Protein backbone atom coordinates (compact mmCIF):
# COMPACT_ATOMS: atom_id res chain seq x y z
CA UNK A 1 0.00 0.00 0.00
CA UNK A 2 1.36 3.40 -0.99
CA UNK A 3 1.33 6.04 1.73
CA UNK A 4 1.97 9.76 1.94
CA UNK A 5 3.82 11.26 4.92
CA UNK A 6 3.21 14.90 5.79
CA UNK A 7 5.22 17.01 8.20
CA UNK A 8 3.19 19.08 10.67
CA UNK A 9 3.64 20.78 14.02
CA UNK A 10 2.68 18.85 17.12
CA UNK A 11 -0.65 20.09 18.42
CA UNK A 12 -1.31 22.58 15.63
CA UNK A 13 -4.81 22.97 14.15
CA UNK A 14 -3.97 20.88 11.09
CA UNK A 15 -2.81 17.79 12.97
CA UNK A 16 -5.45 18.19 15.66
CA UNK A 17 -8.37 18.45 13.20
CA UNK A 18 -7.11 15.68 10.92
CA UNK A 19 -6.59 13.36 13.89
CA UNK A 20 -9.98 14.19 15.41
CA UNK A 21 -11.79 13.41 12.15
CA UNK A 22 -9.83 10.17 11.79
CA UNK A 23 -10.54 8.89 15.31
CA UNK A 24 -13.46 6.75 16.53
CA UNK A 25 -16.38 7.13 16.26
CA UNK A 26 -16.08 9.61 13.37
CA UNK A 27 -13.64 7.48 11.41
CA UNK A 28 -16.21 4.73 10.87
CA UNK A 29 -18.97 7.07 9.68
CA UNK A 30 -19.63 6.40 5.96
CA UNK A 31 -20.37 10.11 5.46
CA UNK A 32 -16.86 11.01 6.64
CA UNK A 33 -14.71 11.99 3.66
CA UNK A 34 -11.77 13.31 5.66
CA UNK A 35 -8.38 11.83 4.80
CA UNK A 36 -7.66 8.90 7.19
CA UNK A 37 -4.62 9.24 9.43
CA UNK A 38 -3.07 5.77 9.45
CA UNK A 39 -0.30 6.57 11.92
CA UNK A 40 1.76 9.43 13.31
CA UNK A 41 5.19 9.75 14.85
CA UNK A 42 7.43 12.41 16.34
CA UNK A 43 10.34 13.88 14.45
CA UNK A 44 13.93 12.98 15.33
CA UNK A 45 14.78 16.60 16.19
CA UNK A 46 12.26 17.01 18.98
CA UNK A 47 8.61 16.77 19.95
CA UNK A 48 7.61 19.92 18.04
CA UNK A 49 7.51 18.04 14.73
CA UNK A 50 4.83 15.47 13.97
CA UNK A 51 4.64 13.28 10.88
CA UNK A 52 1.19 12.19 9.68
CA UNK A 53 0.92 8.97 7.66
CA UNK A 54 -1.96 8.94 5.16
CA UNK A 55 -3.01 6.80 2.19
CA UNK A 56 -1.59 7.83 -1.17
CA UNK A 57 -4.41 9.51 -3.11
CA UNK A 58 -4.69 10.82 -6.67
CA UNK A 59 -6.18 14.03 -8.07
CA UNK A 60 -9.91 13.68 -8.66
CA UNK A 61 -9.62 13.71 -12.48
CA UNK A 62 -6.54 11.55 -12.99
CA UNK A 63 -7.47 9.47 -14.89
CA UNK A 64 -10.26 11.54 -16.49
CA UNK A 65 -13.93 10.88 -15.79
CA UNK A 66 -15.39 8.41 -18.30
CA UNK A 67 -19.12 8.85 -17.72
CA UNK A 68 -21.46 11.58 -16.50
CA UNK A 69 -22.64 9.24 -13.74
CA UNK A 70 -19.10 9.33 -12.35
CA UNK A 71 -19.26 13.12 -12.09
CA UNK A 72 -22.62 12.81 -10.34
CA UNK A 73 -21.11 10.35 -7.85
CA UNK A 74 -18.23 12.77 -7.19
CA UNK A 75 -20.68 15.59 -6.44
CA UNK A 76 -22.69 13.26 -4.18
CA UNK A 77 -19.62 12.41 -2.14
CA UNK A 78 -18.12 15.89 -1.92
CA UNK A 79 -21.36 17.50 -0.78
CA UNK A 80 -21.88 14.66 1.70
CA UNK A 81 -18.34 15.16 3.00
CA UNK A 82 -18.75 18.94 3.28
CA UNK A 83 -21.99 18.50 5.21
CA UNK A 84 -20.20 16.06 7.53
CA UNK A 85 -17.35 18.50 8.23
CA UNK A 86 -19.72 21.35 8.97
CA UNK A 87 -21.95 19.15 11.14
CA UNK A 88 -18.91 18.48 13.33
CA UNK A 89 -17.84 22.11 13.50
CA UNK A 90 -15.00 21.99 10.97
CA UNK A 91 -14.64 24.63 8.26
CA UNK A 92 -11.97 23.59 5.78
CA UNK A 93 -11.42 27.05 4.23
CA UNK A 94 -9.24 25.68 1.40
CA UNK A 95 -11.26 22.82 -0.15
CA UNK A 96 -10.18 23.59 -3.70
CA UNK A 97 -9.42 21.20 -6.56
CA UNK A 98 -5.93 20.40 -5.22
CA UNK A 99 -7.29 19.52 -1.79
CA UNK A 100 -9.96 17.11 -3.00
CA UNK A 101 -8.39 13.73 -3.66
CA UNK A 102 -9.41 10.25 -4.79
CA UNK A 103 -8.69 6.81 -3.37
CA UNK A 104 -8.26 5.00 -6.69
CA UNK A 105 -6.80 1.73 -5.46
CA UNK A 106 -9.66 -0.34 -6.86
CA UNK A 107 -9.27 1.35 -10.25
CA UNK A 108 -5.69 0.08 -10.53
CA UNK A 109 -5.75 -3.69 -9.86
CA UNK A 110 -1.99 -3.98 -10.44
CA UNK A 111 -1.13 -0.76 -8.66
CA UNK A 112 0.68 2.28 -10.06
CA UNK A 113 3.93 4.18 -9.63
CA UNK A 114 3.79 6.98 -6.99
CA UNK A 115 5.42 9.55 -9.31
CA UNK A 116 4.73 8.27 -12.83
CA UNK A 117 1.13 7.61 -11.93
CA UNK A 118 0.09 6.30 -15.36
CA UNK A 119 2.68 3.50 -15.04
CA UNK A 120 2.84 0.25 -13.08
CA UNK A 121 5.12 0.16 -10.00
CA UNK A 122 8.04 -0.70 -12.33
CA UNK A 123 7.79 2.87 -13.66
CA UNK A 124 7.84 1.70 -17.30
CA UNK A 125 4.74 -0.32 -18.18
CA UNK A 126 1.42 1.48 -18.71
CA UNK A 127 -0.89 0.72 -15.79
CA UNK A 128 -4.28 -0.75 -16.76
CA UNK A 129 -7.24 0.65 -14.89
CA UNK A 130 -10.99 0.29 -14.53
CA UNK A 131 -13.51 3.07 -14.96
CA UNK A 132 -14.85 4.63 -11.77
CA UNK A 133 -18.32 3.31 -12.63
CA UNK A 134 -17.03 -0.28 -12.51
CA UNK A 135 -15.40 -0.17 -9.05
CA UNK A 136 -15.72 1.62 -5.73
CA UNK A 137 -13.99 5.00 -5.58
CA UNK A 138 -14.09 7.36 -2.62
CA UNK A 139 -13.22 11.05 -2.60
CA UNK A 140 -11.60 12.83 0.34
CA UNK A 141 -10.85 16.26 1.78
CA UNK A 142 -7.17 16.73 2.58
CA UNK A 143 -4.90 19.47 4.00
CA UNK A 144 -6.32 21.21 7.06
CA UNK A 145 -3.53 23.80 7.11
CA UNK A 146 -5.86 26.80 7.50
CA UNK A 147 -8.93 24.95 8.76
CA UNK A 148 -10.78 25.82 11.95
CA UNK A 149 -12.80 23.73 14.40
CA UNK A 150 -15.56 25.22 16.55
CA UNK A 151 -16.77 23.24 19.57
CA UNK A 152 -20.54 22.51 19.72
CA UNK A 153 -21.17 25.25 22.31
CA UNK A 154 -19.26 27.98 20.42
CA UNK A 155 -21.28 31.17 20.11
CA UNK A 156 -18.87 33.01 17.79
CA UNK A 157 -18.15 31.21 14.52
CA UNK A 158 -16.39 33.86 12.47
CA UNK A 159 -12.76 34.09 11.30
CA UNK A 160 -10.38 36.48 9.58
CA UNK A 161 -7.64 35.76 7.06
CA UNK A 162 -7.13 35.95 3.31
CA UNK A 163 -5.10 32.79 2.79
CA UNK A 164 -6.25 29.99 0.50
CA UNK A 165 -5.84 28.76 -3.05
CA UNK A 166 -9.17 30.17 -4.23
CA UNK A 167 -8.78 33.93 -4.23
CA UNK A 168 -12.13 34.43 -5.98
CA UNK A 169 -13.94 34.21 -2.63
CA UNK A 170 -15.20 37.81 -2.28
CA UNK A 171 -15.32 38.12 1.53
CA UNK A 172 -11.75 37.05 2.35
CA UNK A 173 -10.25 39.69 4.63
CA UNK A 174 -7.46 40.08 7.15
CA UNK A 175 -9.52 42.33 9.44
CA UNK A 176 -13.25 41.88 8.64
CA UNK A 177 -14.69 38.71 10.26
CA UNK A 178 -16.59 36.35 7.96
CA UNK A 179 -18.35 32.97 8.07
CA UNK A 180 -15.83 30.23 7.08
CA UNK A 181 -18.62 27.71 6.43
CA UNK A 182 -20.05 29.89 3.67
CA UNK A 183 -16.52 30.21 2.27
CA UNK A 184 -16.40 26.42 1.93
CA UNK A 185 -19.70 26.47 0.03
CA UNK A 186 -18.32 29.07 -2.38
CA UNK A 187 -15.10 27.15 -2.94
CA UNK A 188 -16.90 23.86 -3.68
CA UNK A 189 -19.26 25.70 -6.02
CA UNK A 190 -16.21 27.07 -7.81
CA UNK A 191 -14.81 23.54 -8.15
CA UNK A 192 -18.06 22.52 -9.83
CA UNK A 193 -17.81 25.57 -12.08
CA UNK A 194 -14.18 25.40 -13.17
CA UNK A 195 -13.55 21.66 -13.19
CA UNK A 196 -16.86 20.51 -14.68
CA UNK A 197 -19.40 23.07 -15.88
CA UNK A 198 -16.96 25.22 -17.85
CA UNK A 199 -15.11 22.23 -19.31
CA UNK A 200 -17.97 19.99 -20.43
CA UNK A 201 -20.95 20.90 -22.59
CA UNK A 202 -23.36 18.25 -21.27
CA UNK A 203 -23.08 19.10 -17.58
CA UNK A 204 -25.38 22.12 -17.73
CA UNK A 205 -27.49 20.63 -14.94
CA UNK A 206 -24.74 21.89 -12.63
CA UNK A 207 -25.43 25.53 -13.36
CA UNK A 208 -28.12 26.05 -10.66
CA UNK A 209 -25.72 24.61 -8.07
CA UNK A 210 -22.88 26.83 -9.24
CA UNK A 211 -25.11 29.89 -9.29
CA UNK A 212 -26.45 29.46 -5.76
CA UNK A 213 -23.19 28.33 -4.14
CA UNK A 214 -21.03 31.14 -5.59
CA UNK A 215 -23.22 34.15 -4.90
CA UNK A 216 -21.22 37.19 -3.82
CA UNK A 217 -23.35 37.70 -0.72
CA UNK A 218 -22.49 34.88 1.72
CA UNK A 219 -25.90 35.20 3.38
CA UNK A 220 -27.57 34.19 0.11
CA UNK A 221 -25.51 31.04 -0.33
CA UNK A 222 -26.97 27.76 0.90
CA UNK A 223 -25.54 25.95 3.87
CA UNK A 224 -23.88 22.61 3.14
CA UNK A 225 -27.07 20.81 4.18
CA UNK A 226 -29.17 23.04 1.92
CA UNK A 227 -26.78 22.43 -0.98
CA UNK A 228 -27.21 18.68 -0.48
CA UNK A 229 -30.99 19.08 -0.58
CA UNK A 230 -30.81 21.24 -3.72
CA UNK A 231 -28.57 18.71 -5.42
CA UNK A 232 -30.94 15.84 -4.64
CA UNK A 233 -33.73 17.71 -6.44
CA UNK A 234 -31.53 18.35 -9.47
CA UNK A 235 -30.11 14.84 -9.60
CA UNK A 236 -33.45 13.12 -10.18
CA UNK A 237 -33.98 15.20 -13.34
CA UNK A 238 -30.87 13.83 -15.08
CA UNK A 239 -31.84 11.31 -17.75
CA UNK A 240 -30.53 7.72 -17.51
CA UNK A 241 -29.04 8.03 -21.00
CA UNK A 242 -27.10 11.16 -20.08
CA UNK A 243 -25.77 9.44 -16.96
CA UNK A 244 -24.23 6.73 -19.15
CA UNK A 245 -22.83 9.27 -21.63
CA UNK A 246 -19.29 10.59 -21.59
CA UNK A 247 -18.55 14.15 -20.42
CA UNK A 248 -18.22 16.14 -23.66
CA UNK A 249 -15.40 18.68 -23.71
CA UNK A 250 -16.47 22.09 -24.95
CA UNK A 251 -13.20 22.33 -26.89
CA UNK A 252 -13.71 19.15 -28.93
CA UNK A 253 -13.60 19.39 -32.71
CA UNK A 254 -16.29 17.85 -34.91
CA UNK A 255 -14.33 14.72 -35.81
CA UNK A 256 -13.47 13.84 -32.21
CA UNK A 257 -17.04 14.51 -31.11
CA UNK A 258 -18.43 12.15 -33.76
CA UNK A 259 -15.91 9.44 -32.86
CA UNK A 260 -16.39 9.64 -29.10
CA UNK A 261 -20.18 9.92 -29.38
CA UNK A 262 -20.27 6.76 -31.46
CA UNK A 263 -18.41 4.93 -28.70
CA UNK A 264 -20.81 6.36 -26.12
CA UNK A 265 -23.78 5.29 -28.22
CA UNK A 266 -22.56 1.70 -28.38
CA UNK A 267 -21.60 1.63 -24.70
CA UNK A 268 -25.01 3.00 -23.69
CA UNK A 269 -26.88 0.49 -25.86
CA UNK A 270 -24.85 -2.41 -24.44
CA UNK A 271 -25.39 -1.22 -20.87
CA UNK A 272 -29.16 -0.93 -21.19
CA UNK A 273 -29.33 -4.12 -23.24
CA UNK A 274 -27.63 -6.06 -20.44
CA UNK A 275 -29.93 -4.53 -17.84
CA UNK A 276 -32.93 -5.47 -19.93
CA UNK A 277 -31.69 -9.03 -20.32
CA UNK A 278 -31.19 -9.46 -16.58
CA UNK A 279 -34.56 -7.90 -15.83
CA UNK A 280 -36.45 -10.00 -18.34
CA UNK A 281 -34.91 -13.44 -17.88
CA UNK A 282 -38.25 -14.79 -16.66
CA UNK A 283 -40.15 -13.48 -19.67
CA UNK A 284 -40.31 -15.97 -22.53
CA UNK A 285 -40.82 -16.05 -26.28
CA UNK A 286 -42.21 -13.24 -28.40
CA UNK A 287 -43.06 -11.04 -25.42
CA UNK A 288 -39.34 -10.70 -24.61
CA UNK A 289 -38.43 -10.08 -28.25
CA UNK A 290 -41.01 -7.33 -28.67
CA UNK A 291 -40.07 -5.74 -25.35
CA UNK A 292 -36.37 -5.83 -26.26
CA UNK A 293 -37.00 -4.03 -29.53
CA UNK A 294 -39.13 -1.37 -27.84
CA UNK A 295 -36.75 -0.67 -24.95
CA UNK A 296 -33.45 -0.82 -26.86
CA UNK A 297 -35.00 1.22 -29.66
CA UNK A 298 -35.99 3.86 -27.12
CA UNK A 299 -32.50 3.92 -25.69
CA UNK A 300 -30.93 4.35 -29.11
CA UNK A 301 -33.36 7.15 -29.97
CA UNK A 302 -32.55 9.01 -26.76
CA UNK A 303 -28.84 8.47 -27.36
CA UNK A 304 -29.06 9.86 -30.89
CA UNK A 305 -30.77 12.94 -29.51
CA UNK A 306 -27.93 13.31 -27.03
CA UNK A 307 -25.41 13.12 -29.87
CA UNK A 308 -27.26 15.77 -31.85
CA UNK A 309 -27.79 18.19 -28.95
CA UNK A 310 -26.13 21.59 -29.46
CA UNK A 311 -23.82 22.51 -26.58
CA UNK A 312 -25.01 25.49 -24.60
CA UNK A 313 -22.61 28.43 -24.22
CA UNK A 314 -20.85 28.93 -20.93
CA UNK A 315 -22.89 31.30 -18.80
Secondary structure, DSSP 8 states (H G I E B T S, - for coil): --EEEEEEETT-HHHHHHHHHTSTTGGG-TT--B--EEEEEEETTEEEEEEEEEE--EETTSS---SHHHHHHHHHHHHHHHHHHHHTTEE-S--SGGGEEEE-GGG-TT---SSSTTB-TTSSSB-----GGGS--EEEE---TT-EE--TT-S---EEE--SS-TT-TT-EEEEEE-HHHHHHHHHHHHHIIIIITTBTT-GGGHHHHHHHT-SSGGGS--HHHHHHHHHHHHTTS-HHHHTS---BTT--HHHHHHHHHHHHHHHHHHHHHHHHHHTTT--HHHHHHHHHHHHHHHHHHHHHHHH-------
